């Protein structure tokens, strides 16, 4: 199990890495808008559109990471609709089609947190895009199925899930955190592989 302080730092690094893109796009949009002549209506419209798209992308990622990385009270819950909307929006535009099936109308934030972390690992299994299906079980279990061309679990994630004595990196911090949280809840993460598919199962 990774050192808590080290894991916290790695998660911060991963968070910054995944947010720098939309933040940079916002900065570029503001600069473009400030450099545009007032009479150039077309360029101003393009700049405003860029700002809107970047702000929306940043908002989506922040909502996702707030659930995946943030702590919550033991009795905190999240609606299934919010869960599904946040998940599908997070991977939109990344050549990954995400979907959610099963589950109750509400679930614990702890369950949603684990599912989002496993979804991040599942997305890393799809170097050329594909499908990411999150199947929620009635017993607070879940299955994340990644399927697509050249789908495979990266070695770093595999090592963390297997409990190998390997220091995680920012990229593999989500799998390290998922294993830590699952262990604390008396559960474990099981990996099942198929032809161009990887299933991450919380049992």
Backbone as CSV, one residue per row, in Angstrom:
resi,resn,N_x,N_y,N_z,CA_x,CA_y,CA_z,C_x,C_y,C_z
1,UNK,0.850,-1.194,0.000,0.000,0.000,0.000,0.886,1.244,0.000
2,UNK,0.560,2.209,-0.875,1.391,3.393,-1.021,1.325,4.273,0.221
3,UNK,2.418,4.985,0.485,2.448,5.939,1.578,1.368,6.996,1.344
4,UNK,0.532,7.288,2.350,-0.583,8.228,2.159,-0.153,9.604,1.657
5,UNK,0.922,10.154,2.212,1.376,11.471,1.782,1.888,11.427,0.340
6,UNK,2.608,10.369,0.006,3.091,10.224,-1.365,1.916,10.100,-2.328
7,UNK,0.926,9.288,-1.959,-0.232,9.086,-2.823,-0.993,10.394,-3.012
8,UNK,-1.129,11.173,-1.941,-1.813,12.465,-2.049,-1.086,13.389,-3.024
9,UNK,0.242,13.396,-2.940,1.021,14.217,-3.860,0.900,13.753,-5.296
10,UNK,0.883,12.451,-5.503,0.748,11.906,-6.856,-0.618,12.225,-7.443
11,UNK,-1.654,12.161,-6.609,-2.995,12.496,-7.078,-3.082,13.975,-7.451
12,UNK,-2.403,14.832,-6.696,-2.358,16.256,-7.040,-1.669,16.462,-8.381
13,UNK,-0.593,15.710,-8.607,0.117,15.805,-9.882,-0.769,15.355,-11.031
14,UNK,-1.495,14.267,-10.823,-2.403,13.770,-11.859,-3.520,14.789,-12.119
15,UNK,-4.035,15.379,-11.068,-5.095,16.372,-11.195,-4.609,17.570,-12.009
16,UNK,-3.442,18.082,-11.672,-2.896,19.233,-12.393,-2.640,18.892,-13.858
17,UNK,-2.132,17.696,-14.102,-1.859,17.265,-15.475,-3.139,17.244,-16.308
18,UNK,-4.223,16.753,-15.721,-5.468,16.615,-16.474,-6.243,17.924,-16.583
19,UNK,-5.899,18.915,-15.760,-6.585,20.199,-15.824,-5.832,21.245,-16.631
20,UNK,-4.551,21.012,-16.885,-3.750,22.041,-17.543,-4.213,22.294,-18.979
21,UNK,-4.771,21.263,-19.630,-5.230,21.433,-21.000,-6.357,22.441,-21.127
22,UNK,-7.497,22.219,-20.441,-8.587,23.193,-20.557,-8.246,24.561,-19.977
23,UNK,-7.411,24.609,-18.938,-7.003,25.901,-18.391,-6.167,26.655,-19.421
24,UNK,-5.245,25.948,-20.074,-4.431,26.576,-21.118,-5.278,27.069,-22.273
25,UNK,-6.300,26.308,-22.627,-7.198,26.720,-23.709,-7.961,27.986,-23.325
26,UNK,-8.352,28.087,-22.042,-9.012,29.306,-21.574,-8.093,30.522,-21.701
27,UNK,-6.845,30.345,-21.301,-5.863,31.435,-21.393,-5.686,31.853,-22.848
28,UNK,-5.579,30.860,-23.742,-5.413,31.175,-25.160,-6.629,31.918,-25.709
29,UNK,-7.811,31.502,-25.265,-9.029,32.159,-25.725,-9.099,33.607,-25.282
30,UNK,-8.703,33.869,-24.047,-8.703,35.238,-23.534,-7.698,36.092,-24.311
31,UNK,-6.505,35.542,-24.558,-5.489,36.282,-25.311,-5.957,36.566,-26.734
32,UNK,-6.581,35.572,-27.346,-7.076,35.751,-28.702,-8.161,36.820,-28.750
33,UNK,-9.027,36.802,-27.753,-10.110,37.776,-27.699,-9.561,39.189,-27.488
34,UNK,-8.567,39.316,-26.617,-7.996,40.639,-26.342,-7.229,41.193,-27.533
35,UNK,-6.707,40.312,-28.387,-5.944,40.758,-29.562,-6.817,40.962,-30.788
36,UNK,-8.095,40.654,-30.686,-8.991,40.752,-31.835,-9.562,42.159,-31.960
37,UNK,-9.557,42.681,-33.169,-10.137,44.006,-33.420,-11.636,43.979,-33.145
38,UNK,-12.140,45.068,-32.639,-13.562,45.132,-32.317,-14.435,44.933,-33.550
39,UNK,-13.905,45.280,-34.721,-14.688,45.168,-35.954,-14.669,43.756,-36.532
40,UNK,-13.772,42.912,-36.022,-13.672,41.538,-36.551,-14.653,40.644,-35.791
41,UNK,-15.909,40.701,-36.196,-16.962,39.985,-35.490,-16.768,38.472,-35.552
42,UNK,-16.324,37.970,-36.705,-16.150,36.523,-36.857,-15.095,35.982,-35.899
43,UNK,-13.972,36.690,-35.788,-12.913,36.244,-34.889,-13.351,36.337,-33.435
44,UNK,-14.115,37.355,-33.107,-14.607,37.496,-31.739,-15.546,36.336,-31.401
45,UNK,-16.392,35.952,-32.345,-17.303,34.837,-32.110,-16.535,33.535,-31.914
46,UNK,-15.469,33.343,-32.697,-14.647,32.140,-32.547,-13.945,32.133,-31.192
47,UNK,-13.495,33.287,-30.749,-12.813,33.377,-29.453,-13.778,33.076,-28.317
48,UNK,-14.978,33.616,-28.396,-15.986,33.374,-27.356,-16.382,31.896,-27.342
49,UNK,-16.496,31.294,-28.546,-16.832,29.871,-28.626,-15.742,29.023,-27.987
50,UNK,-14.478,29.373,-28.235,-13.354,28.656,-27.633,-13.387,28.774,-26.116
51,UNK,-13.690,29.961,-25.619,-13.773,30.155,-24.175,-14.889,29.317,-23.581
52,UNK,-16.025,29.275,-24.268,-17.153,28.490,-23.765,-16.845,27.014,-23.721
53,UNK,-16.245,26.480,-24.786,-15.899,25.054,-24.835,-14.880,24.699,-23.763
54,UNK,-13.889,25.561,-23.590,-12.839,25.290,-22.603,-13.387,25.355,-21.184
55,UNK,-14.266,26.332,-20.924,-14.859,26.450,-19.593,-15.731,25.237,-19.284
56,UNK,-16.466,24.761,-20.285,-17.304,23.582,-20.079,-16.448,22.348,-19.795
57,UNK,-15.359,22.185,-20.546,-14.466,21.048,-20.337,-13.849,21.097,-18.939
58,UNK,-13.444,22.275,-18.512,-12.859,22.430,-17.184,-13.883,22.102,-16.105
59,UNK,-15.114,22.554,-16.276,-16.172,22.284,-15.309,-16.452,20.789,-15.200
60,UNK,-16.492,20.103,-16.338,-16.746,18.657,-16.349,-15.653,17.917,-15.589
61,UNK,-14.411,18.263,-15.885,-13.303,17.568,-15.231,-13.273,17.833,-13.728
62,UNK,-13.565,19.061,-13.338,-13.576,19.373,-11.912,-14.668,18.603,-11.188
63,UNK,-15.855,18.477,-11.811,-16.930,17.713,-11.183,-16.534,16.248,-11.027
64,UNK,-15.904,15.713,-12.056,-15.477,14.310,-12.010,-14.422,14.099,-10.939
65,UNK,-13.396,14.947,-10.925,-12.302,14.771,-9.977,-12.736,15.056,-8.543
66,UNK,-13.730,15.925,-8.358,-14.224,16.185,-7.002,-14.781,14.903,-6.396
67,UNK,-15.432,14.097,-7.226,-15.975,12.829,-6.740,-14.883,11.769,-6.649
68,UNK,-14.035,11.684,-7.662,-13.016,10.627,-7.708,-11.933,10.806,-6.652
69,UNK,-11.518,12.035,-6.407,-10.401,12.282,-5.498,-10.822,12.876,-4.162
70,UNK,-11.995,13.470,-4.103,-12.395,14.193,-2.899,-13.011,13.294,-1.837
71,UNK,-12.808,13.669,-0.581,-13.417,12.946,0.533,-14.871,13.386,0.685
72,UNK,-15.661,12.544,1.318,-17.067,12.857,1.553,-17.517,12.200,2.843
73,UNK,-18.576,12.729,3.411,-19.125,12.155,4.632,-19.613,10.733,4.363
74,UNK,-19.609,9.916,5.406,-19.980,8.510,5.240,-21.394,8.333,4.703
75,UNK,-22.283,9.264,5.048,-23.670,9.124,4.605,-23.973,9.922,3.336
76,UNK,-22.942,10.480,2.705,-23.154,11.271,1.486,-23.558,10.364,0.329
77,UNK,-24.497,10.835,-0.481,-24.976,10.051,-1.618,-24.930,10.905,-2.881
78,UNK,-25.040,10.240,-4.018,-25.095,10.910,-5.308,-26.169,10.231,-6.131
79,UNK,-26.947,11.010,-6.866,-27.987,10.449,-7.704,-27.385,9.713,-8.896
80,UNK,-28.058,8.674,-9.324,-27.557,7.892,-10.458,-27.455,8.753,-11.711
81,UNK,-28.419,9.656,-11.922,-28.404,10.501,-13.118,-27.176,11.402,-13.127
82,UNK,-26.874,12.012,-11.966,-25.682,12.855,-11.886,-24.423,12.034,-12.113
83,UNK,-24.395,10.842,-11.536,-23.259,9.943,-11.719,-23.044,9.643,-13.200
84,UNK,-24.115,9.237,-13.880,-24.009,8.848,-15.282,-23.644,10.035,-16.166
85,UNK,-24.261,11.188,-15.908,-23.995,12.377,-16.718,-22.545,12.824,-16.581
86,UNK,-22.042,12.819,-15.358,-20.658,13.232,-15.116,-19.677,12.276,-15.771
87,UNK,-19.952,10.986,-15.668,-19.055,9.984,-16.250,-19.003,10.097,-17.764
88,UNK,-20.156,10.137,-18.413,-20.172,10.167,-19.875,-19.565,11.465,-20.414
89,UNK,-19.812,12.579,-19.712,-19.260,13.857,-20.154,-17.739,13.875,-20.025
90,UNK,-17.211,13.222,-18.996,-15.774,13.220,-18.750,-15.003,12.638,-19.927
91,UNK,-15.531,11.585,-20.538,-14.777,10.901,-21.592,-15.233,11.276,-22.994
92,UNK,-16.195,12.170,-23.094,-16.648,12.631,-24.397,-15.519,13.386,-25.085
93,UNK,-15.301,13.110,-26.338,-14.238,13.783,-27.075,-12.882,13.121,-26.950
94,UNK,-12.810,12.004,-26.227,-11.538,11.287,-26.078,-11.561,9.957,-26.831
95,UNK,-12.406,9.875,-27.832,-12.561,8.650,-28.628,-13.049,7.483,-27.768
96,UNK,-13.657,7.810,-26.652,-14.197,6.790,-25.754,-15.682,7.064,-25.541
97,UNK,-16.497,6.069,-25.809,-17.930,6.177,-25.554,-18.211,5.493,-24.219
98,UNK,-18.630,6.272,-23.238,-18.870,5.734,-21.893,-20.364,5.587,-21.648
99,UNK,-20.715,4.570,-20.887,-22.112,4.329,-20.547,-22.247,3.724,-19.172
100,UNK,-23.426,3.871,-18.577,-23.699,3.350,-17.238,-24.965,2.513,-17.299
101,UNK,-24.946,1.370,-16.648,-26.137,0.529,-16.565,-26.275,-0.028,-15.156
102,UNK,-27.513,-0.380,-14.788,-27.760,-0.937,-13.467,-27.690,0.107,-12.375
103,UNK,-27.778,-0.366,-11.161,-27.631,0.495,-10.003,-28.931,1.125,-9.540
104,UNK,-28.977,1.557,-8.279,-30.157,2.204,-7.706,-30.241,3.666,-8.129
105,UNK,-31.329,4.332,-7.747,-31.496,5.754,-8.070,-30.477,6.621,-7.345
106,UNK,-30.015,6.150,-6.201,-28.987,6.849,-5.442,-27.931,5.847,-5.000
107,UNK,-26.701,6.322,-4.895,-25.622,5.465,-4.399,-24.741,6.291,-3.477
108,UNK,-23.962,5.619,-2.675,-23.070,6.325,-1.760,-21.965,7.004,-2.561
109,UNK,-21.482,8.125,-2.026,-20.358,8.807,-2.670,-19.128,7.912,-2.683
110,UNK,-18.989,7.063,-1.655,-17.847,6.151,-1.602,-17.880,5.183,-2.777
111,UNK,-19.073,4.690,-3.107,-19.226,3.773,-4.232,-18.945,4.496,-5.546
112,UNK,-19.469,5.710,-5.681,-19.244,6.493,-6.893,-17.761,6.806,-7.059
113,UNK,-17.102,7.076,-5.951,-15.675,7.384,-5.988,-14.876,6.207,-6.543
114,UNK,-15.154,5.023,-6.034,-14.454,3.838,-6.523,-14.752,3.575,-7.994
115,UNK,-16.003,3.747,-8.389,-16.377,3.510,-9.779,-15.673,4.492,-10.706
116,UNK,-15.566,5.753,-10.308,-14.882,6.755,-11.132,-13.387,6.448,-11.236
117,UNK,-12.788,6.033,-10.135,-11.362,5.687,-10.166,-11.117,4.511,-11.110
118,UNK,-11.963,3.491,-11.029,-11.813,2.341,-11.918,-12.078,2.742,-13.370
119,UNK,-12.970,3.708,-13.579,-13.220,4.194,-14.935,-11.985,4.891,-15.498
120,UNK,-11.258,5.614,-14.653,-10.019,6.244,-15.105,-9.003,5.193,-15.525
121,UNK,-8.913,4.118,-14.745,-8.002,3.022,-15.103,-8.470,2.370,-16.397
122,UNK,-9.779,2.160,-16.509,-10.320,1.568,-17.723,-10.022,2.408,-18.958
123,UNK,-10.116,3.721,-18.822,-9.816,4.607,-19.950,-8.366,4.477,-20.390
124,UNK,-7.466,4.261,-19.432,-6.051,4.078,-19.767,-5.801,2.762,-20.495
125,UNK,-6.781,1.861,-20.478,-6.660,0.587,-21.204,-6.991,0.740,-22.683
126,UNK,-7.426,1.930,-23.090,-7.920,2.142,-24.455,-7.056,3.158,-25.197
127,UNK,-5.858,2.762,-25.630,-4.964,3.704,-26.299,-5.511,4.214,-27.623
128,UNK,-6.412,3.474,-28.246,-7.002,3.890,-29.522,-8.498,4.146,-29.405
129,UNK,-8.962,4.350,-28.193,-10.375,4.604,-27.994,-11.185,3.320,-27.930
130,UNK,-12.477,3.470,-27.739,-13.353,2.305,-27.642,-14.529,2.591,-26.734
131,UNK,-14.983,1.572,-26.024,-16.126,1.697,-25.128,-15.697,1.510,-23.678
132,UNK,-16.391,2.223,-22.822,-16.149,2.109,-21.387,-17.516,1.970,-20.724
133,UNK,-17.828,0.772,-20.272,-19.130,0.498,-19.674,-18.995,0.286,-18.176
134,UNK,-19.734,1.061,-17.421,-19.754,0.928,-15.961,-21.067,0.257,-15.584
135,UNK,-20.976,-0.937,-15.017,-22.149,-1.716,-14.648,-22.239,-1.742,-13.126
136,UNK,-23.283,-1.137,-12.598,-23.453,-1.023,-11.153,-24.297,-2.178,-10.641
137,UNK,-23.831,-2.812,-9.573,-24.546,-3.934,-9.004,-25.418,-3.521,-7.832
138,UNK,-26.390,-4.327,-7.466,-27.284,-4.001,-6.350,-26.608,-4.095,-4.993
139,UNK,-25.471,-4.786,-4.920,-24.780,-4.999,-3.648,-23.599,-4.052,-3.477
140,UNK,-23.676,-2.889,-4.147,-22.614,-1.880,-4.080,-21.328,-2.333,-4.769
141,UNK,-21.409,-3.394,-5.573,-20.275,-3.771,-6.391,-20.374,-3.076,-7.728
142,UNK,-19.341,-3.148,-8.512,-19.409,-2.574,-9.851,-18.407,-3.283,-10.752
143,UNK,-18.665,-3.182,-12.042,-17.791,-3.753,-13.058,-17.561,-2.683,-14.118
144,UNK,-16.300,-2.399,-14.396,-15.938,-1.459,-15.442,-15.314,-2.250,-16.581
145,UNK,-15.950,-2.186,-17.744,-15.498,-2.967,-18.895,-14.975,-2.008,-19.967
146,UNK,-13.698,-2.147,-20.284,-13.080,-1.379,-21.364,-12.909,-2.307,-22.561
147,UNK,-13.331,-1.856,-23.729,-13.210,-2.689,-24.918,-12.881,-1.816,-26.121
148,UNK,-11.957,-2.293,-26.927,-11.563,-1.531,-28.103,-10.266,-2.053,-28.675
149,UNK,-9.810,-1.476,-29.784,-8.566,-1.912,-30.423,-7.364,-1.788,-29.488
150,UNK,-6.577,-2.831,-29.427,-5.349,-2.878,-28.613,-5.631,-2.600,-27.141
151,UNK,-6.812,-2.963,-26.689,-7.166,-2.764,-25.284,-6.295,-3.657,-24.401
152,UNK,-5.745,-3.083,-23.360,-4.929,-3.847,-22.428,-4.625,-3.039,-21.182
153,UNK,-4.481,-3.718,-20.074,-4.188,-3.040,-18.813,-2.708,-2.677,-18.752
154,UNK,-2.362,-1.387,-18.658,-0.963,-0.985,-18.557,-0.270,-1.647,-17.366
155,UNK,1.003,-1.934,-17.523,1.750,-2.651,-16.482,1.710,-1.937,-15.139
156,UNK,1.808,-0.603,-15.163,1.807,0.142,-13.902,0.522,-0.050,-13.131
157,UNK,-0.604,0.011,-13.818,-1.890,-0.222,-13.166,-1.987,-1.668,-12.672
158,UNK,-1.535,-2.593,-13.506,-1.599,-4.014,-13.136,-0.806,-4.271,-11.857
159,UNK,0.343,-3.638,-11.744,1.177,-3.828,-10.552,0.472,-3.300,-9.301
160,UNK,-0.170,-2.130,-9.408,-0.864,-1.565,-8.257,-2.033,-2.440,-7.836
161,UNK,-2.796,-2.928,-8.802,-3.960,-3.752,-8.483,-3.531,-5.095,-7.888
162,UNK,-2.394,-5.605,-8.374,-1.903,-6.883,-7.873,-1.247,-6.752,-6.498
163,UNK,-1.039,-5.527,-6.043,-0.412,-5.322,-4.733,1.089,-5.472,-4.748
164,UNK,1.683,-5.296,-5.937,3.142,-5.416,-6.051,3.822,-4.280,-5.285
165,UNK,5.018,-4.544,-4.830,5.786,-3.547,-4.085,6.421,-2.575,-5.077
166,UNK,5.583,-1.748,-5.669,6.033,-0.807,-6.689,5.449,0.565,-6.376
167,UNK,6.327,1.571,-6.337,5.881,2.930,-6.018,5.025,3.446,-7.178
168,UNK,3.822,3.938,-6.886,2.974,4.429,-7.973,3.502,5.716,-8.578
169,UNK,2.996,6.047,-9.743,3.313,7.287,-10.437,2.022,8.085,-10.559
170,UNK,2.102,9.355,-10.983,0.863,10.119,-11.155,-0.157,9.403,-12.034
171,UNK,0.296,8.733,-13.085,-0.628,8.054,-13.985,-1.301,6.864,-13.311
172,UNK,-0.578,6.183,-12.437,-1.139,4.995,-11.790,-1.709,5.282,-10.404
173,UNK,-1.686,6.547,-9.996,-2.225,6.903,-8.681,-3.710,6.534,-8.538
174,UNK,-4.542,6.676,-9.584,-5.951,6.276,-9.419,-6.122,4.802,-9.073
175,UNK,-5.328,3.921,-9.682,-5.456,2.504,-9.353,-4.953,2.233,-7.940
176,UNK,-3.897,2.937,-7.523,-3.391,2.768,-6.158,-4.435,3.230,-5.140
177,UNK,-5.099,4.348,-5.429,-6.124,4.843,-4.516,-7.330,3.905,-4.504
178,UNK,-7.711,3.394,-5.670,-8.848,2.465,-5.749,-8.594,1.228,-4.902
179,UNK,-7.396,0.681,-4.990,-7.056,-0.510,-4.211,-7.073,-0.187,-2.717
180,UNK,-6.533,0.969,-2.343,-6.512,1.375,-0.938,-7.924,1.517,-0.385
181,UNK,-8.797,2.182,-1.143,-10.173,2.381,-0.687,-10.944,1.065,-0.643
182,UNK,-10.733,0.225,-1.666,-11.425,-1.070,-1.696,-11.009,-1.929,-0.508
183,UNK,-9.713,-1.943,-0.211,-9.211,-2.725,0.920,-9.809,-2.225,2.226
184,UNK,-9.890,-0.903,2.369,-10.465,-0.329,3.573,-11.931,-0.670,3.749
185,UNK,-12.617,-0.938,2.627,-14.037,-1.297,2.681,-14.242,-2.808,2.712
186,UNK,-13.153,-3.561,2.858,-13.262,-5.015,2.895,-13.524,-5.630,1.531
187,UNK,-13.125,-4.924,0.473,-13.332,-5.421,-0.883,-11.997,-5.515,-1.604
188,UNK,-12.045,-5.963,-2.839,-10.841,-6.014,-3.647,-11.199,-5.801,-5.109
189,UNK,-10.193,-5.447,-5.889,-10.368,-5.228,-7.318,-9.811,-6.429,-8.070
190,UNK,-10.631,-7.012,-8.918,-10.238,-8.184,-9.706,-10.187,-7.790,-11.185
191,UNK,-9.169,-8.253,-11.872,-9.004,-7.960,-13.295,-9.355,-9.195,-14.115
192,UNK,-10.205,-9.009,-15.109,-10.555,-10.074,-16.042,-10.239,-9.575,-17.454
193,UNK,-9.524,-10.377,-18.218,-9.135,-9.961,-19.563,-9.797,-10.850,-20.606
194,UNK,-10.116,-10.254,-21.735,-10.688,-10.983,-22.861,-10.029,-10.510,-24.136
195,UNK,-10.594,-10.885,-25.255,-10.051,-10.451,-26.535,-10.392,-8.979,-26.738
196,UNK,-9.361,-8.135,-26.641,-9.498,-6.679,-26.766,-10.494,-6.118,-25.740
197,UNK,-10.443,-6.653,-24.518,-11.278,-6.130,-23.446,-10.608,-6.363,-22.100
198,UNK,-10.865,-5.466,-21.186,-10.389,-5.591,-19.810,-11.545,-5.217,-18.896
199,UNK,-11.814,-6.078,-17.905,-12.857,-5.813,-16.925,-12.210,-5.600,-15.563
200,UNK,-12.593,-4.514,-14.901,-12.136,-4.218,-13.545,-13.353,-4.387,-12.644
201,UNK,-13.284,-5.389,-11.773,-14.457,-5.778,-10.996,-14.211,-5.516,-9.518
202,UNK,-15.107,-4.774,-8.907,-15.049,-4.552,-7.467,-15.897,-5.592,-6.776
203,UNK,-15.251,-6.481,-6.026,-15.978,-7.585,-5.383,-15.803,-7.526,-3.873
